[in-house]
Amino acid sequence: MTKETQQNIDDLEHKVEELLALTRALSEENKQLKSQLHSLKTDRSTLVEQKEKVRTQVESMISRLKSMETA
């Protein structure tokens, strides 16, 4: 095996190691982003429920105020 061939193999091994490290990092980042997305969806759902509850309460208060005006 020539010195040039060995250098090419070493370069290729180094590039493969870099790709593996990048793959692991991206996989971990993907896992974190999925977890964050799940958390944000849960938060959004909670906020939508709270908004509906408040909307219902405000509509009820408006209705009571209108009935007090006519009384």
Protein Blocks (a to p, Z undefined) as FASTA:
>chain_A
ZZklmmmmmmmmmmmmmmmmmmmmmmmmmmmmmmmmmmmmmmmmmmmmmmmmmmmmmmmm
mmmmmmmmmZZ
